[in-house]
Amino acid sequence: VIESEEEEDEEDEEEEDESESESEEDDEEEEEEDESESDDELGPLERIEARKERAERTKDPSVLRAPILCVLGHVDTGKTTILDKFRHTNVQEGEAGGITQQIGATNVPIDNILKECAHLDMPDMKIPGMLIIDTPGHESFSNLRSRGSSLCDMAILVVDIMHGLEQQTIESLNLLKRRRTPFVIALNKIDRLYEWKTSPKTNVAEVLKSQKKITRDEFEDRSKQALMQIAEQGLNAKLFYENPDPRTYISVVPVSGWSGDGMADLLKLTCELSQKMLGPQLIFRDVLEAMVLEVKAIHGLGTTVDIILRNGQIKEGDNIVLSGIDGAFSTTIRAVLTPHPMKEMRVKNNYIQHKVVKAAQGIKICARDMDKTLAGMPVYVAKRPDEAQVLMDEANRALKEELKSIKLSPEGVYVQASTLGSLEALLEFLKESKIKYSGVSIGPVHKKDVMKASVMLQHDREFACLLAFDVKVERDAQETADSLGVRIFTADIIYHLFDQFVAYKDELKSRKKKKVPTATLR
C-alpha cells in the first residue's frame, strides 16, 4: 500500500512538473509570436540585431551558465590524468602514446563537484557546473591550444613539479596573458616526492604538514623553483593557502592526478574564482555563442560536428549556418546529442539525444553536409529563411581569414586526417619541417584520394605518397596504391608519421646514389 501511495505521489509530481514545463513552453511560444510580429517590418540584419538587444535587456542576473574551463600545459604534465581523476574515467590510456591528439570536452555537474569536495568547506554555489576542455600539449597542436583558450572563461595551467616550467607551459602562459584569461596553476605529480604519503580526502595543506621532514623539504625546494620560474615570466604566484589576494597573485595548487591529492582543493578554488571573478560574463543570454571544435566521422552517425555551446541555446530542427571548406553553407539539425555527464566527447559512448540544449555544454550535431565544416569557426542560427544568406556572408568574411592559413603547393605530399583540428596541426608541423603538401582531405583514405596523390608520380616520386593521420585505409585504396606505386604512411601520433616519411625520403636518395655512377677524377 505504501509503495502504491508513493507511486501515486510521484505520478502527481511528474504531472505537475509536466504541466509547469508545458505552460513555460506555451509562454515562450507566445513571446516568440509577439516578437516575430514586431520583427516583421525589419530586414534580416536589423532583425538579428534586434534579437540580440532584446536578449541583453531580458537577461536574468540570477541565471548563470556553466563556466568553460581550459586545461593547458606541456606534453606529459598530466592534464588528462587530472581530468580522469575528476571524472573517474580512463581516457589517458585510450590515447595514442598517452598524448592528447584532439580537444575533448567534459560536462561536470555541480552535484559531482560538491560530492568530490564533501570534506571541504564549500561556498554557496550559483553555477550549474563546469564544462572542462582538455587541450593537447605538444608544439604541433599549438593551433588547437589557441582555439581552446579562445572560448574558455578560465584556465588550469598544469605544471609538473619535477620539471618546472617547460616550453609549451610558457607558450600557454603567454596565450593566457594575451587573452587576459584568469587562471590557476596545478602543480602536479606531488606523489613523486620522496616518501609521499597520500590522503586524497584531506585538505592538501594538511596533507603537506603531515609528511616527513625530508618530503616537506623537497616540496619546498621544488615549489620555490617553480614559483621563481613563473616570476621570470613576469607573473606573481603563491601557493593557494598562502595567497593574500587572488587578483594580484596567481594561486598555485599542489595536486596529484594519480593519487587524487589536492584535486578537491583545485575544484573548490576554480569554482570560487569563477563565481567571484567572472560574474557578469557567466549570465545566461539567449544569443547563440558557439564554436565548432571538431569535425568527426562516426560509425552509424556519419560525419558529425562537435560544438562548444558557450551561450544561448540550440534546438533540433534549427537552421544553422557553418563555415565550410568551399564557403559558408546552411543546414538543418537532425539530432542534438550530448555525452553522458562526466564523460569525454572524444570517447565513443552512447550519446543522449535532446530537443533543446542550453549553454554551456559540449554537444554533437548530426546534419547534412557536415563533412564540409571547418573547425574553429563560429556557429550561427537563422531563425527565418531570409536570415541565412546574411549569416552566410558574415561566416564567409570570418572564413577568408581562416583559409589564408591552408596554402597548397603545386608539388607536395597528400595529407589526410580524421578531423580538421588534427589536419591543421599536421599541416603546421609539416610547414615547420619544410615538407610541402599539394592536397588535403578528412576521413578514411579512399581510392579517389590515392588517385589524387598519384599525380605526383609524374612530377617527383618523393611526393607520391599519402600521410594518413589517425584514419583507416580502405582495402581498395591500399590495392590501388600498391599497383600505382603510391606509398601510404599511417600513424596515430604525428611524430611517427614524420619519421616514416623522412626515412622514405632517405631511402629514395640512397637508391638514386646507387643508380647514378659518380665520375672518377684522374
C-alpha positions as CSV (number, residue, x, y, z in Angstrom):
1,V,0.0,0.0,0.0
2,I,2.8,2.4,0.9
3,E,4.5,1.7,-2.4
4,S,1.4,2.4,-4.4
5,E,0.8,5.6,-2.5
6,E,4.3,6.7,-3.1
7,E,4.0,5.8,-6.8
8,E,0.8,7.9,-7.0
9,D,2.5,10.9,-5.3
10,E,5.4,10.5,-7.7
11,E,3.0,10.4,-10.7
12,D,1.2,13.5,-9.4
13,E,4.5,15.3,-9.0
14,E,5.5,14.3,-12.5
15,E,2.2,15.5,-13.9
16,E,2.7,18.9,-12.1
17,D,6.2,19.2,-13.5
18,E,5.0,18.4,-17.0
19,S,2.1,20.9,-16.7
20,E,4.6,23.6,-15.5
21,S,7.1,22.9,-18.3
22,E,4.2,22.9,-20.8
23,S,2.9,26.3,-19.5
24,E,6.5,27.6,-19.7
25,E,6.8,26.4,-23.3
26,D,3.4,28.0,-24.1
27,D,4.6,31.3,-22.6
28,E,7.8,31.1,-24.6
29,E,5.9,30.4,-27.8
30,E,3.5,33.3,-27.1
31,E,6.6,35.6,-26.5
32,E,8.2,34.4,-29.8
33,E,4.9,35.0,-31.7
34,D,4.8,38.6,-30.3
35,E,8.4,39.2,-31.2
36,S,8.0,37.8,-34.7
37,E,5.1,40.1,-35.3
38,S,7.1,43.1,-34.2
39,D,10.1,41.9,-36.3
40,D,8.1,41.5,-39.5
41,E,8.8,45.1,-40.7
42,L,12.6,44.8,-40.2
43,G,15.1,43.5,-42.7
44,P,17.1,40.3,-41.8
45,L,20.2,42.1,-40.5
46,E,18.1,44.6,-38.3
47,R,16.1,41.6,-37.1
48,I,19.2,39.7,-35.9
49,E,20.4,42.9,-34.1
50,A,17.0,43.5,-32.5
51,R,17.0,39.9,-31.1
52,K,20.5,40.5,-29.6
53,E,19.4,43.7,-28.0
54,R,16.2,42.1,-26.6
55,A,18.2,39.2,-25.1
56,E,20.6,41.7,-23.4
57,R,17.5,43.5,-22.0
58,T,15.7,40.4,-20.7
59,K,18.7,38.5,-19.2
60,D,18.3,37.4,-15.6
61,P,21.5,38.0,-13.4
62,S,20.5,35.1,-11.2
63,V,20.6,32.6,-14.0
64,L,24.2,31.6,-14.7
65,R,25.7,29.2,-17.2
66,A,28.5,26.8,-16.5
67,P,31.9,28.4,-16.8
68,I,34.1,26.9,-19.5
69,L,37.5,25.7,-18.1
70,C,40.5,25.0,-20.3
71,V,43.3,22.6,-19.1
72,L,46.6,23.7,-20.6
73,G,50.2,22.7,-20.2
74,H,53.2,20.9,-21.6
75,V,53.0,17.3,-23.0
76,D,53.2,14.7,-20.2
77,T,52.5,17.1,-17.4
78,G,49.4,15.1,-16.6
79,K,46.5,17.2,-17.9
80,T,44.3,14.2,-19.0
81,T,45.2,12.3,-15.8
82,I,43.9,15.2,-13.7
83,L,40.7,15.2,-15.7
84,D,40.4,11.4,-15.5
85,K,40.6,11.8,-11.7
86,F,37.7,14.4,-11.9
87,R,35.6,12.1,-14.0
88,H,36.7,8.7,-12.6
89,T,37.4,7.6,-16.1
90,N,40.4,6.5,-18.1
91,V,40.7,8.5,-21.3
92,Q,44.5,8.7,-21.0
93,E,45.2,5.1,-21.7
94,G,42.9,5.2,-24.8
95,E,45.1,8.0,-26.3
96,A,47.9,7.2,-28.7
97,G,51.1,7.2,-26.7
98,G,49.2,8.8,-23.9
99,I,49.3,12.1,-25.9
100,T,46.1,14.1,-26.3
101,Q,45.7,14.5,-30.1
102,Q,42.3,16.3,-30.2
103,I,40.5,18.7,-27.9
104,G,37.9,16.9,-25.7
105,A,35.1,18.5,-23.7
106,T,33.6,17.2,-20.4
107,N,30.5,18.4,-18.6
108,V,30.9,18.2,-14.8
109,P,27.5,18.8,-13.0
110,I,27.6,20.8,-9.7
111,D,26.4,17.7,-7.7
112,N,29.5,15.8,-8.7
113,I,31.7,18.8,-7.7
114,L,30.0,19.1,-4.3
115,K,30.4,15.3,-3.8
116,E,34.1,15.4,-4.7
117,C,34.6,18.4,-2.3
118,A,32.4,17.0,0.6
119,H,35.3,17.1,3.1
120,L,36.0,20.8,2.3
121,D,34.1,24.0,3.4
122,M,32.4,24.9,0.1
123,P,31.0,28.4,-0.7
124,D,27.4,28.9,-1.8
125,M,27.4,27.6,-5.4
126,K,25.4,29.5,-8.0
127,I,26.9,27.9,-11.1
128,P,25.2,24.8,-12.5
129,G,28.5,23.0,-13.0
130,M,31.6,23.3,-15.3
131,L,32.5,22.5,-18.8
132,I,36.1,21.4,-18.9
133,I,38.2,21.3,-22.1
134,D,41.3,19.2,-22.3
135,T,43.7,20.5,-24.9
136,P,46.8,18.8,-26.5
137,G,50.2,19.7,-25.1
138,H,52.8,19.3,-27.8
139,E,54.0,22.0,-30.1
140,S,52.4,20.8,-33.3
141,F,49.0,21.3,-31.6
142,S,49.5,25.0,-30.8
143,N,46.6,26.0,-33.1
144,L,44.3,23.6,-31.2
145,R,45.5,25.1,-27.9
146,S,44.8,28.6,-29.0
147,R,41.4,27.5,-30.3
148,G,40.6,26.0,-26.9
149,S,41.6,29.1,-25.0
150,S,39.7,31.5,-27.2
151,L,36.4,30.1,-25.9
152,C,37.3,29.4,-22.3
153,D,36.4,31.7,-19.4
154,M,39.1,30.4,-17.1
155,A,42.0,28.0,-17.3
156,I,44.0,25.5,-15.3
157,L,47.7,25.5,-16.2
158,V,49.3,22.2,-15.4
159,V,53.0,22.3,-14.3
160,D,55.0,19.2,-13.5
161,I,56.6,19.8,-10.1
162,M,59.5,17.5,-11.2
163,H,60.3,19.5,-14.3
164,G,59.0,23.0,-13.6
165,L,58.1,25.3,-16.5
166,E,58.6,23.8,-19.9
167,Q,58.4,25.2,-23.4
168,Q,54.7,24.7,-24.0
169,T,53.8,25.8,-20.5
170,I,55.5,29.1,-21.2
171,E,53.7,29.3,-24.6
172,S,50.3,28.6,-22.8
173,L,51.2,31.3,-20.2
174,N,51.7,33.8,-23.0
175,L,48.5,32.8,-24.6
176,L,46.5,33.3,-21.4
177,K,48.3,36.7,-20.8
178,R,47.4,37.8,-24.4
179,R,43.7,36.8,-23.9
180,R,43.6,38.1,-20.4
181,T,42.1,34.8,-19.2
182,P,42.1,34.3,-15.4
183,F,43.8,31.0,-14.4
184,V,45.1,28.9,-11.6
185,I,48.2,26.7,-11.6
186,A,48.0,23.0,-10.8
187,L,51.5,21.9,-9.5
188,N,51.1,18.2,-10.5
189,K,52.8,14.9,-9.6
190,I,53.4,15.7,-5.9
191,D,53.1,11.9,-5.4
192,R,56.6,11.6,-7.0
193,L,58.1,13.4,-4.0
194,Y,60.3,11.2,-1.8
195,E,58.2,9.0,0.6
196,W,55.0,10.9,-0.2
197,K,52.1,9.6,2.0
198,T,48.8,10.0,0.1
199,S,45.5,11.2,1.6
200,P,43.1,12.4,-1.1
201,K,40.1,13.1,1.3
202,T,42.1,15.7,3.3
203,N,42.8,19.3,2.6
204,V,46.2,19.3,0.7
205,A,47.7,21.9,3.1
206,E,47.1,19.5,6.0
207,V,48.5,16.6,3.9
208,L,51.7,18.5,3.3
209,K,52.0,19.3,7.1
210,S,51.6,15.6,7.9
211,Q,54.5,14.5,5.6
212,K,58.0,13.6,6.9
213,K,60.5,16.5,7.1
214,I,62.5,15.1,4.1
215,T,59.3,15.1,1.9
216,R,58.3,18.7,3.1
217,D,61.9,20.0,2.3
218,E,61.8,18.5,-1.2
219,F,58.3,20.0,-1.8
220,E,59.5,23.5,-0.6
221,D,62.6,23.4,-2.8
222,R,60.7,22.3,-5.9
223,S,57.7,24.6,-5.4
224,K,60.0,27.6,-4.8
225,Q,61.8,26.8,-8.0
226,A,58.5,26.6,-9.9
227,L,57.3,30.0,-8.4
228,M,60.7,31.6,-9.3
229,Q,60.3,30.3,-13.0
230,I,56.8,31.8,-13.0
231,A,58.2,35.1,-11.7
232,E,60.7,35.1,-14.6
233,Q,57.7,35.2,-17.0
234,G,56.5,38.4,-15.3
235,L,53.8,36.9,-13.1
236,N,53.4,36.8,-9.3
237,A,52.3,33.4,-7.9
238,K,51.8,32.0,-4.4
239,L,50.6,28.7,-3.0
240,F,46.8,29.0,-2.7
241,Y,46.7,28.6,1.1
242,E,49.3,31.5,1.4
243,N,47.7,33.8,-1.2
244,P,46.6,37.1,0.3
245,D,44.8,38.3,-2.9
246,P,43.9,36.1,-5.8
247,R,43.5,39.1,-8.1
248,T,47.2,40.1,-7.6
249,Y,48.8,36.7,-7.2
250,I,48.1,33.5,-9.2
251,S,47.1,30.7,-7.0
252,V,49.2,27.5,-7.2
253,V,47.6,24.2,-6.0
254,P,49.8,21.2,-5.3
255,V,48.0,18.2,-6.8
256,S,48.4,14.6,-7.8
257,G,46.4,13.4,-10.8
258,W,47.5,9.8,-10.0
259,S,46.6,9.6,-6.2
260,G,43.9,12.4,-6.1
261,D,45.7,14.6,-3.5
262,G,44.7,18.2,-3.8
263,M,42.1,17.6,-6.5
264,A,39.2,18.7,-4.4
265,D,41.1,21.9,-3.4
266,L,41.7,22.6,-7.1
267,L,37.9,22.1,-7.9
268,K,36.9,24.3,-5.0
269,L,39.3,27.1,-5.9
270,T,38.2,27.1,-9.6
271,C,34.5,27.3,-8.5
272,E,35.2,30.1,-6.1
273,L,37.3,32.1,-8.5
274,S,34.9,31.7,-11.4
275,Q,32.0,33.0,-9.3
276,K,34.0,35.9,-7.9
277,M,35.9,37.0,-11.0
278,L,33.7,36.1,-13.9
279,G,30.4,37.3,-12.5
280,P,28.6,39.2,-15.4
281,Q,30.4,37.0,-18.0
282,L,28.5,33.9,-16.8
283,I,25.0,35.4,-17.0
284,F,22.9,33.3,-19.4
285,R,21.8,35.2,-22.5
286,D,19.5,33.9,-25.2
287,V,22.0,34.8,-28.0
288,L,23.9,31.9,-29.6
289,E,27.6,31.9,-29.0
290,A,29.0,28.6,-30.2
291,M,32.1,27.4,-32.0
292,V,32.9,24.2,-33.9
293,L,35.5,22.2,-32.1
294,E,35.9,19.1,-34.3
295,V,34.5,17.6,-37.5
296,K,34.4,13.8,-36.9
297,A,33.2,10.8,-38.9
298,I,31.4,8.5,-36.5
299,H,30.2,5.0,-37.5
300,G,26.4,4.9,-37.6
301,L,26.0,8.7,-37.4
302,G,28.0,9.8,-40.5
303,T,30.1,13.0,-40.3
304,T,29.2,14.9,-37.1
305,V,30.3,18.2,-35.7
306,D,31.4,18.7,-32.1
307,I,30.4,22.2,-30.9
308,I,31.1,24.1,-27.7
309,L,27.9,26.0,-26.9
310,R,29.2,29.0,-24.9
311,N,25.9,30.9,-24.5
312,G,22.3,30.7,-25.8
313,Q,20.6,27.5,-26.8
314,I,20.4,25.2,-29.8
315,K,17.4,23.1,-30.9
316,E,16.7,20.1,-33.1
317,G,15.3,21.4,-36.4
318,D,17.3,24.7,-36.2
319,N,18.6,26.0,-39.5
320,I,22.3,26.6,-38.7
321,V,25.0,28.4,-40.8
322,L,28.5,27.0,-40.7
323,S,31.8,27.9,-42.4
324,G,32.8,25.2,-44.9
325,I,35.9,24.5,-46.9
326,D,34.2,25.7,-50.1
327,G,32.5,28.6,-48.4
328,A,29.6,29.0,-45.8
329,F,26.5,26.8,-46.1
330,S,23.3,26.3,-44.2
331,T,21.8,23.0,-43.0
332,T,19.1,21.8,-40.7
333,I,19.9,20.0,-37.4
334,R,18.7,16.4,-37.4
335,A,19.8,15.5,-33.9
336,V,21.4,17.3,-31.0
337,L,23.5,14.8,-28.8
338,T,25.5,15.2,-25.6
339,P,27.8,12.8,-23.9
340,H,26.7,11.5,-20.5
341,P,27.7,13.9,-17.7
342,M,31.4,13.3,-16.7
343,K,32.2,11.6,-20.0
344,E,34.5,12.9,-22.8
345,M,33.1,13.9,-26.1
346,R,36.1,12.2,-27.8
347,V,35.3,8.8,-26.2
348,K,32.9,6.7,-28.3
349,N,30.0,6.1,-26.0
350,N,26.2,6.2,-26.3
351,Y,25.0,9.8,-26.5
352,I,21.9,11.3,-25.0
353,Q,19.5,12.9,-27.6
354,H,17.9,16.3,-26.8
355,K,15.2,18.5,-28.3
356,V,16.9,21.7,-26.8
357,V,20.3,22.2,-25.2
358,K,21.2,25.3,-23.2
359,A,24.7,26.7,-22.6
360,A,27.4,25.9,-21.5
361,Q,27.7,22.5,-23.0
362,G,29.7,20.3,-25.3
363,I,27.3,19.0,-28.0
364,K,27.5,16.8,-31.1
365,I,25.3,17.8,-34.0
366,C,24.1,15.5,-36.8
367,A,23.0,17.2,-40.1
368,R,23.6,17.0,-43.8
369,D,26.9,18.3,-45.4
370,M,28.8,18.2,-42.1
371,D,31.9,16.9,-43.8
372,K,32.4,20.4,-45.4
373,T,32.6,22.1,-42.0
374,L,35.7,24.0,-40.8
375,A,36.7,23.6,-37.2
376,G,37.4,26.6,-35.1
377,M,34.7,28.8,-36.7
378,P,31.5,30.2,-35.2
379,V,28.1,28.7,-35.5
380,Y,25.1,30.9,-36.4
381,V,21.3,30.1,-36.3
382,A,19.0,31.6,-38.9
383,K,15.5,31.9,-37.3
384,R,14.0,32.8,-40.7
385,P,14.9,31.8,-44.3
386,D,16.0,35.3,-45.4
387,E,18.5,35.5,-42.5
388,A,20.5,32.5,-43.8
389,Q,22.1,34.5,-46.6
390,V,23.1,37.4,-44.3
391,L,24.7,35.0,-41.9
392,M,26.4,33.1,-44.7
393,D,28.0,36.4,-45.8
394,E,29.2,37.0,-42.3
395,A,30.6,33.5,-42.0
396,N,32.4,33.9,-45.3
397,R,34.1,37.0,-44.1
398,A,35.3,35.1,-41.0
399,L,36.3,32.2,-43.2
400,K,38.5,34.2,-45.5
401,E,40.8,34.9,-42.6
402,E,41.0,31.3,-41.6
403,L,41.6,29.9,-45.1
404,K,44.7,32.1,-45.6
405,S,46.5,29.6,-43.4
406,I,45.9,26.5,-45.6
407,K,48.1,27.2,-48.7
408,L,48.7,24.2,-51.0
409,S,51.9,23.8,-53.1
410,P,51.8,22.7,-56.8
411,E,54.1,19.8,-55.7
412,G,53.9,18.0,-52.4
413,V,52.6,15.1,-50.3
414,Y,48.9,14.3,-49.9
415,V,47.7,14.7,-46.3
416,Q,44.7,13.1,-44.7
417,A,43.5,13.2,-41.1
418,S,40.5,12.2,-39.0
419,T,39.4,15.7,-38.0
420,L,40.0,19.2,-39.2
421,G,41.7,20.1,-36.0
422,S,44.3,17.3,-36.3
423,L,44.7,18.1,-40.0
424,E,45.6,21.7,-39.2
425,A,48.0,20.5,-36.6
426,L,49.7,18.1,-39.0
427,L,50.0,20.8,-41.7
428,E,51.5,23.2,-39.2
429,F,54.1,20.5,-38.3
430,L,54.9,19.8,-42.0
431,K,55.3,23.6,-42.6
432,E,57.8,23.9,-39.8
433,S,59.6,20.7,-41.1
434,K,59.7,22.3,-44.6
435,I,57.7,19.5,-46.2
436,K,55.4,20.7,-49.0
437,Y,51.8,19.4,-49.3
438,S,49.7,19.6,-52.5
439,G,46.3,18.2,-51.3
440,V,44.4,17.6,-48.1
441,S,41.4,15.6,-47.0
442,I,39.4,14.5,-43.9
443,G,38.2,11.0,-43.1
444,P,39.1,7.4,-44.2
445,V,41.5,7.0,-47.2
446,H,39.5,6.0,-50.3
447,K,40.6,5.1,-53.8
448,K,40.0,8.7,-55.1
449,D,42.5,10.0,-52.5
450,V,45.2,7.6,-53.8
451,M,44.4,8.7,-57.4
452,K,44.9,12.4,-56.4
453,A,48.2,11.5,-54.6
454,S,49.4,9.5,-57.7
455,V,49.5,12.7,-59.8
456,M,52.9,13.4,-58.1
457,L,54.4,10.3,-59.8
458,Q,54.7,12.4,-63.0
459,H,56.5,15.2,-61.1
460,D,58.5,14.0,-58.2
461,R,58.4,10.4,-56.9
462,E,59.4,11.7,-53.4
463,F,55.9,13.3,-53.1
464,A,53.9,10.4,-54.5
465,C,52.8,9.4,-51.0
466,L,49.9,9.9,-48.7
467,L,50.3,10.8,-45.0
468,A,47.3,9.4,-43.2
469,F,47.0,10.6,-39.6
470,D,44.6,8.7,-37.2
471,V,42.5,7.3,-40.1
472,K,41.5,4.0,-41.6
473,V,42.8,3.0,-45.1
474,E,40.1,1.2,-47.2
475,R,41.2,-2.0,-48.8
476,D,40.6,-0.8,-52.4
477,A,42.7,2.3,-51.6
478,Q,45.6,0.2,-50.4
479,E,45.3,-2.1,-53.5
480,T,45.3,1.0,-55.9
481,A,48.3,2.4,-54.1
482,D,50.3,-0.8,-54.4
483,S,49.5,-1.1,-58.1
484,L,50.3,2.6,-58.9
485,G,53.4,2.8,-56.7
486,V,52.0,5.3,-54.2
487,R,53.2,4.9,-50.6
488,I,50.7,5.3,-47.8
489,F,52.1,6.1,-44.3
490,T,49.7,5.6,-41.4
491,A,50.2,6.6,-37.7
492,D,48.2,7.8,-34.8
493,I,51.0,10.1,-33.5
494,I,52.2,13.0,-35.7
495,Y,55.8,12.5,-34.9
496,H,55.7,8.8,-36.1
497,L,54.2,9.9,-39.4
498,F,57.0,12.4,-39.9
499,D,59.7,9.8,-39.0
500,Q,58.3,7.4,-41.6
501,F,58.3,10.0,-44.4
502,V,61.8,11.1,-43.6
503,A,63.0,7.5,-43.6
504,Y,61.3,7.0,-47.0
505,K,63.0,10.2,-48.5
506,D,66.4,9.0,-47.3
507,E,65.7,5.5,-48.8
508,L,64.9,7.2,-52.2
509,K,68.1,9.3,-52.0
510,S,70.3,6.3,-51.3
511,R,68.6,4.4,-54.2
512,K,69.4,7.4,-56.6
513,K,73.0,7.4,-55.5
514,K,73.4,3.7,-56.2
515,K,71.8,4.2,-59.7
516,V,73.9,7.2,-60.7
517,P,77.6,6.3,-61.1
518,T,79.9,9.0,-59.8
519,A,82.6,10.2,-62.3
520,T,86.1,9.5,-61.0
521,L,88.9,12.1,-61.4
522,R,92.2,11.0,-63.0
